[in-house]
Each structure stands twice: as C-alpha cells, then as structure tokens.
C-alpha cells in the first residue's frame, strides 16, 4: 500500500464548534434521514448524542419548507451537535435558518437559481458568522453546464463559478464538495479542484447505494482521496441508518490513518473450528464500546488457533477455547469464563480499561 500523503494545506472554516480544514482532524458527518417537527425533538436529541458517541461531528438536516426551517433552527438551540441546514430552490429558507445558531448552510449552485438569491444568503451568512458549503452534485448541475461532456469537469466549473461569486463578495468561510455517484468522476473532480483552491473539501460519493455496495464505493472514492492528502470532512451516503454512515466514515478515517481515537475491532471471520459466536458477540459489544474516545484495540476470536495470539496483542481480547472463553488484557490472561458469562465479563474489563 502506498504511503499516505500528508493532508494538503487549506484555510480553516468554522462550522459552529467544528473546525474544518487548516490541519484540524478530518471530521465525519451524516444526514438525518427523516423530516422532523417539535414533537420529535427529545428522540432526535438523544439520537444525536448517540451519533456523537459513534464519532459523528456534524449532522445535516433537509430543509424543504418553512416548517422544516423553524424546526431545524429550534433544534440547533437545543443540541451541542453542530447542525447544517440543506437548502435547495428556496433561498428564503436559508435566510430563516440563519436566524438560529445553525453551524452551516449547504447550498447547491444547480438548484438555488439566480445570483441575487445567493448574494442574499451569503450576505446574511457573513453577518452571522455562519459557514457555507457549496455542494456541487453531478445529478443537479446548473443548466448552463448540462452540455459538458466530462461530468468531473462540469462539477469543477460549477464549483468555480460559485467560488468566483463568493470571492467577489469577499466571503471566505466556504467548504466545497464535488460529488458524483461515479467513483472515478468524484476522484477526478476533487483532485482537479484541490489543485487550484485552498478551500476545505467535504468528500463523498453521492447516492452510493445500500449498506455493503455503498460502503465499498464510498471507501474507494473517499479513501483514495484521503490517501492523496485531499479531504477535510467526509460523509458516507448509504441507503441505511445514519449510525451506519458514521461508523463507516470513522472506519475509513481509521483505515487511512486520519483518526486513531476510539475502538478498533479485530474479529475473526469464523470457520468450522469456531466454538464462540463471534458475530453476535461483536454486535453485542458495539452497544457500549463506542462510548469512549480512548484509542483502544479489542479482539474477538473464535477458537484456539489464532485466537490467543490476536487476543493477546489487543488491549482487550477474548477468544473461544473449547467450552470456555479466555479474556486477555494487555497480553495477560485475566479471566476464564463460560460463554454465558462472556459478555458481562468483557464489559467489566472494558470499563476498567477505559477508566485507566
Ligand atoms: S480464529 Fe479460529 S474460528 Fe476464527 S477463523 Fe481463525 S481458525 Fe476459524
């Protein structure tokens, strides 16, 4: 595997409490998957807390109408999670959101329309110190670019037209994204844009698909760009729950060396030697292991062949070994338990590790 290039140098954009670019850690975003109203706030706030525990740094909400603008705006007053408002077609919705402590407004040059509308949004965002994301999408390019043969080039042109307007308005706090559902187009567009401009880039392969194909395509696109030192914040777009998008995003950062905090899981794929239900155990432990930001490696192994070796190397490991499970902590055996006792014993040892 090639050695990753160091992150490229960009300006810093402040989105609420989140700093994007400028050498700050690459952040993970997701998008809320449903419309919200005030009656949903308690459940939404609790889900945002959980997404934060999983490693999410910002959540974007669709704002299709005034009721949504009021709801998303009111929500931003009640949560520490930075909230971005996603606006298409009606710029007055962006203006209304800017009356609240929103962290960022996402606009799409292909759907917002006339320049005067962008000017109004930019002017108010500047007054309020709110960041913008110019989100270019290959599926909704401005009409003037629909005839372009190369979709990657068309995305770059759309982004640069918007950038030129922002420059004329002396607006600096913008993150850009250039997304296609095609991995190659996404990579080429971001490489080309990043060579010419120092704005932070939000990476993603748009409409990447259901869980497994979507993660594979997102990893191919986002991972490739991160390896080249390109990318300051990422979103994995999946036809799956937001929590899956966050876990996938965090794992991409971990695999590319852009994030080390949190729990890395090593687990065996299982085979005919398995004496321990590794699959269900890893699902069970996922309910508590993400509550820490400590850098911890855990191993969950199925049998005595590779199990003790991997479990011994991890900060906390467990392996099946005949009728019992053996727990290792920092290379030493700390307990032998029955499979029924394994989950509780593992959680106790995990809690001790986090408290150290
Ligand atoms: S650790 Fe054991 S059970 Fe798991 S894949 Fe390897 S040999 Fe099979």
Boltz pocket constraint, residues with backbone or C-beta under 6 A from the ligand:
constraints:
  - pocket:
      binder: B
      contacts: [[A, 268], [A, 269], [A, 270], [A, 271], [A, 272], [A, 273], [A, 274], [A, 275], [A, 301], [A, 302], [A, 303], [A, 304], [A, 305], [A, 306], [A, 307]]
      max_distance: 6.0
